[in-house]
């Protein structure tokens, strides 16, 4: 079994136990899977989690899922770095930045397709900001 396949098996075992999420669009589902994979890598390497995420990382993933569910742009959602609305609380935003900074380079080896799609999503046009009343 290759290292990538072992990492994928671990990801499959950890993430469904956390929360089953079904978003309206493929893009949002993929973004949630990417976030879950990054948090899993960070938690495993920093907190020693093996079978499931630690409480702190589970809360962060649940928070990220809630933000995705409530995103005002829906299926047209850009990458968070390109979004005109910053919906994360400042402390959570710093947490996610730290997770992405650590897990991003490791994603290339462990989840190459998710990494590529995440990178390509960064080039998508920003949605126009409309006041929704």
N, C-alpha and C positions, 0 to 999 in steps of 0.2 A: 504494500500500500504506500503511495507517495505521500509526501508531507502535505501537499495541497489537498489531496483526498482526505487525509486524516483531519486537517483543519476544517474541511467542509462537513465531515461527519460530526465533528464537535459542534460546529455552528448549528447544524440541523438539530442536534440533541439539546442544545441550550436554548435557542431562541423560541421554538414553539412552546416550551414550558413557561416562558415569560408571559406572552400575550399573543393571542391570535388576532391579527389585524387584517381587515379587508377594506382597502380604500377603493374609491370609485375608479381611479385610473391606474394604469400600469406604472406610470411615472411615480406616483406617490407610493405604491407598493414597493417599487425598486428603491426609492429613497429611504423608506423605512428599513428594508433589508440591509442597505448599506450602513445606515446608522447603527442597527443592531449588531452587524458584523464588527464595526469599529469599536463599539462599546465592549463587545465580547473579547476582542483582542486586548484592549486596554485593561479590562478587569482581570483577565487571566494572567497577564504579565505583571500588573501592579498590585493586585489584591489576592493573587493566588487562587482565584476561582477555578474550579474544574468542572463540576457537574452543572452548576447554575451561576448566575451573576450574584454578586454581593448586594446587600440592600441598597447601598449608595448608587451603584451602577443600574440596578433595576429601577430605582426612582428616576434616574436620569433618562433611561430608555422610555419609561412610561410618560415622562414629561415631554420628550421629543415626539412620541406618538400622539399625545394630546395636541401638541402644536400643529402637527401635520393634519390631524382631523379637523382642526378649526381654521386652517389656513384660508384666508379670504380669497386667494387666487385659485384654489382648487386644483384641477388638473393642469392649469396653466402656470403653476407655481415654478418660479425660477430657483436656482440654487440659492441657499440662504445668504451666501456672501453677496449675491447680486440682487437681493430683494430690497425694494424700497421701504418695506415695513419690517422692523426688527421686533419680532413678537416674543423672543426669549427674554427672560429676566436677566439683568446684567450678570449675576452670579452664575446662572445656568449657562449663559453664553460663554463665559470664561471656562467653565467645565467642559463644554463641547469643544471649544478651541483646543484645550489641552488634550482631549481624547483624540481629536482629528490630527493634531500635530504628531502625536505618538503613533497612532494606528495607520495613518495615511500611507506612509512608505511601506508598511508591512502588508497592507491590503493588496499591493501589486503582486505579491507572491502567493498570498493565501486566498484571495478572491479577485483574480485578474479581470474577470468580466464585469463585476460590480465596480471595480476601480475605473475601468475604461469608460463605462457608461456614466459614472459620476463625473469624470473629467469632461466628457463630451457634453453633459448637461450644463456645465459651467459656461458653455458657449451659446446657450439658448438666449434668445432675445428676452429682455426684461419686459414684463407686462406693464401696460400703462396703468398708472395709479389713478383709480376712479374713486370718488367719494361715494361710498355705499351708504345710503341713508336707511 
